[in-house]
Amino acid sequence: MNSRVRGNSISFSFAATIVFALCGVDGFSHWIASDDGEIRPQSPSIFALRSPGDLPLIHKQEERLETVRALRKELLQRKEEIDRSEEEAENIEERLYAEDTDCQIAGTPLTEMDLYVSTVVPFETKLRPRKLTSPREVQEPDCTRYLKLDFSMHAFEHLMGVRERRNLSMVSETGLHKALSEADVEDVEHFGEVITELLETDSNWTAFNLAALYWRERGSAAAAVECLRRALHVSPHEVKDVALISLANVLHRGHRSDEAAVVVHAAIDIAPDNPICHFTLGNIYAVLGEYNKSVICYDNMLKLQPEFRSARQRLHAVRCHAKVENALERQHQQLQNVLDKLKEYQHRKEIYVQLMGQLIEEAVPPQIWQKDCESSRKDWHTGDEPPGFPFFDNMLDLQFNVRPGDKITPACDEDSPKANFNKIEAGEKKILKKLYNW
């Protein structure tokens, strides 16, 4: 009876060996023959199954193992690709400011430059300031008192900033009373008194332009526009650029930069050789984000006045800023691509973890891992029953968080299979933070 059973066992083992060999699986390397001729699973092994005699289950376990290995390789490749894409997208702005020629020549980023800087077209005023007596009553030049003007074809009444001038606000432009060197005035109050006297005697285009400078320095956009409407109405055509540039400054500082550009173009039509017009328009287009047009305006300015360093610096700053914006747009697209790759990466990783769980679930339960690690390792070779599946010894190559050359010291608590798979790598956290905070 015993010989008959033993013969059946040998026949079964031989058949199993042939099946595994024909199927091209590695599971047969798990089986060994004991001293008494019994075929039993080698322990520890991933093939130490709950049902050791179930050949289809052993074959299925082998298929899972091969799939897990392939997934691990794929995940590592995807991770490297994501890291590389993220590295390419990082520090684009810093690299440009450090390496680009235009950025280096500019020296200062465009965002740190004053693109609302005041500009004034010089003109002859013939002011004759009188000596002030103290104390004095401040007199301000109210242009509406000296010329009633409901509408003018010359005053750009179609622009919203002009039509609704009472709602227009602006920051005061300090120091404008010093822009005209021939006007020897002590302060802005003195400047207002002198202009008021001029308007009393002769309400001409120069008086209205000077009054507009006063209100620009005071920060009153509505009063400045009232004076400039009258200046445009009474100015000879050849000098209208004086009032137009002043009006453009008021609109630009009142955040009506698109309307200011319209006004400056009219000034350039009148005085194409006036460098102040091109410089003002360059600043306006830079604020509007029309960088190519801004560069053209600064370039035109430098053709007329090559020694004007501020225009040259701004020209290179605009070129630099345009490159930075284009680079940041590319970075945004790259990060969107990284996000798509990361979503697919997470999906594949979930499959990987699920298969790993199935591999472990089919193996003998690792109760021995609940004991002390050192005593457990001794029991692997002395126990009568297979101790289970020693995860880190036999499955090291399947650990996603392990890289070639890493030294792993198993620990019952910290490096258990469950804890190891729940770890999210620092690199993934960094990518997710960058993408979802974009």
C-alpha positions in Angstrom: 0.0 0.0 0.0 2.8 2.4 0.9 4.8 1.6 -2.2 1.7 2.2 -4.3 1.1 5.6 -2.7 4.8 6.5 -3.1 4.6 5.5 -6.8 1.6 7.7 -7.3 3.4 10.6 -5.6 6.5 10.1 -7.9 4.3 10.0 -11.0 2.4 13.1 -9.9 5.6 15.0 -9.2 7.1 14.0 -12.6 4.0 15.1 -14.4 4.0 18.4 -12.5 7.6 19.0 -13.5 6.8 18.3 -17.2 3.8 20.7 -17.0 5.8 23.6 -15.6 8.6 23.0 -18.1 6.3 23.0 -21.1 4.5 26.1 -19.9 7.8 28.0 -19.5 7.1 29.0 -15.9 9.6 29.5 -13.1 7.3 28.0 -10.4 8.9 24.6 -10.6 12.1 26.0 -9.1 10.1 26.4 -5.9 9.7 22.6 -5.5 12.3 20.3 -3.9 12.5 16.6 -3.0 13.0 15.8 0.6 15.3 13.1 2.0 12.3 10.7 2.2 11.5 11.3 -1.4 8.5 13.6 -0.8 8.0 16.6 -3.2 7.3 19.7 -1.0 7.5 23.5 -1.5 10.8 25.2 -0.7 10.4 27.6 2.1 10.4 30.6 2.2 9.0 31.3 -1.3 6.2 33.2 -3.0 5.0 29.8 -4.2 4.4 28.5 -0.7 0.7 28.7 -1.4 -2.3 28.1 0.8 -3.3 25.3 -1.5 0.1 23.8 -2.5 -1.5 21.1 -4.6 -3.4 23.4 -6.9 -1.4 23.5 -10.1 -3.6 26.0 -11.9 -3.2 28.3 -9.0 0.5 27.9 -9.0 0.6 28.8 -12.7 -1.7 31.8 -12.1 0.7 32.9 -9.3 3.6 32.7 -11.8 1.7 34.8 -14.3 1.0 37.4 -11.6 4.7 37.5 -10.7 5.7 38.1 -14.3 3.1 40.9 -14.7 4.3 42.5 -11.5 7.8 42.5 -12.7 6.8 44.0 -16.0 4.7 46.7 -14.3 7.6 47.6 -11.9 9.8 48.2 -14.9 7.2 50.3 -16.6 6.6 52.3 -13.5 10.2 53.0 -13.0 10.5 54.2 -16.6 7.4 56.4 -16.2 8.8 57.8 -13.0 12.1 58.7 -14.6 10.2 60.4 -17.5 8.0 62.4 -15.1 11.1 63.5 -13.1 12.9 64.5 -16.3 9.9 66.6 -17.5 9.6 68.3 -14.1 13.3 69.1 -14.1 13.1 70.6 -17.5 10.1 72.8 -16.4 11.8 74.1 -13.3 13.7 77.3 -12.9 13.1 78.5 -16.4 12.7 82.1 -15.3 15.9 82.1 -13.2 17.9 80.5 -16.0 16.8 83.1 -18.5 17.7 86.0 -16.3 21.1 84.5 -15.7 21.9 83.4 -19.2 20.0 85.4 -21.8 21.8 88.4 -23.4 18.8 90.7 -23.3 18.1 90.0 -19.7 21.7 90.6 -18.8 21.9 93.9 -20.7 18.6 95.1 -19.1 19.9 94.4 -15.7 16.5 94.9 -14.1 13.3 92.9 -14.9 10.6 94.7 -16.8 8.2 94.2 -13.8 10.5 96.3 -11.6 10.6 99.2 -14.0 8.3 102.2 -13.8 6.2 101.9 -17.0 4.0 104.8 -15.9 6.9 107.3 -15.8 5.8 110.9 -16.5 6.6 112.3 -19.9 6.3 116.0 -21.1 6.9 117.5 -24.5 9.0 120.7 -23.9 7.4 123.9 -25.1 8.1 127.6 -24.7 6.0 129.1 -21.9 7.2 132.7 -21.4 6.3 132.5 -17.8 7.2 135.5 -15.7 6.8 134.4 -12.1 6.4 137.2 -9.5 7.7 137.2 -6.0 5.4 135.6 -3.5 4.2 137.5 -0.4 3.6 135.6 2.7 1.0 134.7 3.9 -0.8 134.0 0.6 -4.0 132.5 -0.5 -3.5 129.6 -2.9 -5.1 130.1 -6.3 -5.7 127.1 -8.5 -6.1 127.3 -12.3 -9.7 126.3 -13.0 -9.7 126.0 -16.8 -13.5 125.8 -17.0 -13.7 129.4 -15.9 -11.8 130.7 -18.9 -13.4 128.8 -21.8 -16.8 127.2 -22.0 -16.4 123.9 -24.0 -19.2 121.4 -24.1 -17.8 119.5 -27.1 -14.8 119.7 -29.4 -13.9 117.7 -32.5 -10.2 118.0 -31.5 -10.5 116.7 -27.9 -11.0 112.9 -28.5 -14.5 113.1 -26.9 -15.2 109.5 -28.2 -12.7 108.0 -25.7 -14.4 106.7 -22.5 -11.7 108.2 -20.3 -12.4 111.7 -21.8 -16.1 111.3 -21.9 -16.4 110.1 -18.3 -13.5 112.1 -17.0 -15.2 112.7 -13.7 -14.8 109.0 -12.9 -11.1 109.0 -13.9 -8.5 108.7 -11.2 -4.7 108.8 -11.2 -1.7 108.9 -9.0 -0.1 112.4 -8.7 3.0 113.1 -10.7 5.4 114.9 -8.5 8.0 117.4 -9.8 6.2 118.4 -13.0 6.5 122.1 -12.2 10.2 121.6 -12.6 9.9 120.0 -16.0 10.0 123.4 -17.7 13.4 124.9 -16.7 12.4 128.5 -17.7 9.6 128.5 -15.2 11.4 129.6 -12.0 8.8 128.7 -9.5 9.3 127.8 -5.8 6.8 125.0 -5.4 3.6 123.5 -6.9 1.4 126.1 -5.1 3.5 129.0 -6.6 3.2 127.2 -10.0 -0.6 127.2 -9.7 -0.7 130.9 -8.9 1.5 131.8 -11.8 -0.7 129.8 -14.2 -3.8 131.3 -12.8 -2.5 134.8 -13.5 -1.5 133.7 -17.0 -5.0 132.4 -17.7 -6.5 135.7 -16.4 -4.5 137.7 -19.0 -4.3 135.3 -22.0 -6.2 132.0 -22.1 -4.0 130.5 -24.9 -2.8 126.9 -25.6 0.3 127.3 -23.5 -1.7 128.4 -20.4 -4.0 125.5 -20.8 -1.1 123.0 -21.2 0.6 124.5 -18.1 -2.6 124.2 -16.1 -2.9 120.5 -17.1 0.7 120.0 -15.7 -0.4 121.5 -12.5 -3.4 119.2 -12.1 -1.4 116.2 -13.1 1.0 117.0 -10.3 -2.0 117.4 -8.0 -3.3 114.0 -9.1 -6.7 115.4 -10.3 -7.4 113.5 -13.6 -10.7 115.2 -14.2 -9.3 118.8 -13.9 -6.3 117.9 -16.1 -8.6 116.5 -18.9 -10.7 119.6 -18.8 -7.6 121.8 -19.3 -6.3 119.4 -22.1 -9.6 119.5 -23.9 -9.3 123.2 -24.1 -5.6 123.0 -25.0 -6.4 120.7 -28.0 -9.3 122.9 -29.0 -7.2 126.1 -29.3 -3.7 124.7 -30.1 -2.3 125.1 -33.6 -2.0 121.7 -35.4 1.8 121.7 -35.3 2.0 121.9 -31.5 -1.0 119.6 -30.6 1.5 116.9 -29.7 2.2 118.8 -26.5 -1.4 118.4 -25.3 -1.8 114.9 -26.8 1.2 113.4 -24.9 0.0 115.1 -21.7 -3.5 113.6 -22.2 -1.9 110.2 -22.9 -0.1 110.3 -19.6 -3.4 111.1 -17.7 -5.2 108.2 -19.5 -2.3 105.8 -19.0 -2.0 106.5 -15.3 -5.8 106.3 -15.0 -5.5 102.7 -16.3 -6.9 103.6 -19.8 -3.7 102.5 -21.5 -5.5 101.3 -24.7 -7.0 104.7 -25.1 -3.7 106.4 -24.3 -2.1 104.4 -27.2 -4.7 105.9 -29.6 -3.8 109.4 -28.4 0.0 108.9 -28.7 -0.4 107.6 -32.3 -2.2 110.9 -33.1 0.8 112.8 -31.6 3.3 110.8 -33.7 1.3 111.6 -36.8 1.8 115.3 -36.0 5.4 115.0 -34.7 7.0 111.8 -36.0 10.5 113.0 -35.1 9.6 113.7 -31.5 11.5 111.0 -29.4 9.2 111.6 -26.4 6.2 110.3 -28.3 7.9 107.0 -29.2 9.2 106.5 -25.7 5.7 107.1 -24.2 4.1 104.7 -26.6 6.8 102.1 -25.8 5.9 102.3 -22.1 2.2 102.0 -22.9 2.6 99.0 -25.1 4.8 97.3 -22.5 2.0 97.6 -20.0 -0.5 96.3 -22.5 1.7 93.3 -23.2 2.2 94.2 -26.8 5.9 93.5 -26.6 6.8 93.5 -30.3 5.2 96.9 -30.7 6.9 98.2 -27.6 10.3 97.1 -28.9 9.6 98.9 -32.2 8.7 102.1 -30.3 11.9 102.0 -28.2 13.9 101.3 -31.3 12.4 104.3 -33.0 13.2 106.4 -29.9 16.9 105.3 -30.0 17.1 106.1 -33.7 16.2 109.7 -32.9 18.1 109.9 -29.6 20.7 107.1 -29.4 22.2 108.3 -26.1 19.0 107.8 -24.2 20.0 104.9 -21.9 16.6 104.4 -20.3 15.0 103.6 -23.7 17.8 101.1 -24.5 17.5 99.4 -21.1 13.7 99.1 -21.5 14.1 97.7 -25.0 16.2 94.8 -23.7 13.9 94.4 -20.7 10.9 94.0 -22.9 12.7 91.5 -25.1 13.7 89.6 -22.0 10.3 89.7 -20.5 8.7 88.4 -23.7 11.1 85.4 -23.6 10.2 84.8 -20.0 6.5 84.8 -20.7 6.9 82.4 -23.7 9.1 80.1 -21.5 6.5 80.2 -18.7 3.7 79.3 -21.2 5.9 76.3 -22.4 6.4 75.4 -18.7 2.7 75.4 -18.1 2.1 73.1 -21.1 4.9 70.8 -19.8 3.4 70.6 -16.4 0.0 69.8 -18.0 1.7 67.0 -19.8 3.3 65.9 -16.5 -0.1 65.9 -14.9 -1.5 63.6 -17.7 1.5 61.3 -17.3 1.1 61.3 -13.5 -2.5 60.3 -13.7 -1.7 57.3 -15.9 1.3 56.5 -13.7 -1.0 56.4 -10.6 -3.5 54.2 -12.4 -0.7 51.7 -13.4 0.7 51.9 -9.8 -2.7 50.9 -8.4 -2.8 47.9 -10.7 0.7 47.1 -9.5 -0.2 47.3 -5.8 -3.3 45.2 -6.4 -1.4 42.4 -8.1 1.2 42.5 -5.3 -1.6 42.1 -2.8 -2.9 39.1 -4.7 0.5 37.5 -4.8 0.8 37.9 -1.0 -2.8 36.8 -0.4 -2.3 33.5 -2.2 0.9 32.7 -0.3 1.0 31.2 3.2 0.0 33.9 5.7 3.1 35.4 7.2 2.1 35.0 10.9 5.7 34.7 11.8 6.2 38.4 10.9 4.1 39.3 13.9 7.0 38.0 16.1 10.4 39.4 16.7 12.3 39.6 13.4 15.5 38.0 14.7 13.7 35.0 16.3 11.6 34.7 13.2 14.6 34.3 10.9 15.8 31.4 13.1 12.5 29.7 13.0 12.5 29.7 9.2 15.0 26.8 9.2 13.9 25.0 12.3 10.1 25.0 12.2 8.2 22.0 10.9 5.7 24.1 9.0 6.6 26.6 6.1 7.0 30.0 7.9 5.4 31.9 5.1 6.6 34.5 2.6 9.6 36.6 3.7 8.7 39.7 1.7 12.0 41.6 1.6 14.2 38.5 1.0 12.5 37.0 -2.0 10.6 40.0 -3.5 13.2 42.8 -3.2 13.3 43.3 -7.0 9.5 44.0 -6.9 9.6 46.8 -4.4 8.8 50.0 -6.3 10.4 52.2 -3.7 13.7 50.3 -3.8 16.4 51.4 -6.3 19.4 49.3 -7.4 22.1 49.6 -4.8 19.8 50.6 -2.0 20.5 48.8 1.3 17.4 47.5 2.9 17.3 46.5 6.6 14.0 44.7 7.2 12.0 45.8 10.3 8.8 44.3 11.5 6.9 47.6 11.8 8.5 50.2 9.5 9.3 48.1 6.5 6.4 45.7 6.5 4.9 45.1 3.0 1.8 47.1 3.8 3.7 50.1 5.2 6.2 50.1 2.3 3.4 50.2 -0.3 1.7 53.0 1.5 4.7 55.3 1.2 4.5 58.1 -1.4 7.8 59.2 -2.6 9.0 62.7 -2.0 9.3 63.3 -5.8 5.7 62.5 -6.4 4.6 64.8 -3.6 6.7 67.6 -5.2 5.1 67.1 -8.6 1.6 67.0 -7.3 2.1 70.1 -5.3 3.4 72.0 -8.3 0.7 70.8 -10.6 -2.3 71.4 -8.4 -1.0 74.8 -7.2 -0.5 76.0 -10.7 
